[in-house]
Amino acid sequence: ELKNRKSIFRKTGKKSVKAILWVSADGLRVVDDKTKEESVA
């Protein structure tokens, strides 16, 4: 499931932005490797 989510995320056109998606109790977190910023959706 995580692999599928990564594929979909990469297909959004953000090839230059490498991000890791985490699904936790806090919600969906997107962490940008570039800016190291964490945002909770």
Secondary structure, DSSP 8 states (H G I E B T S, - for coil): -HHHHHHHHHTTT-SS--EEEEEETTEEEEEETTT--EEE-
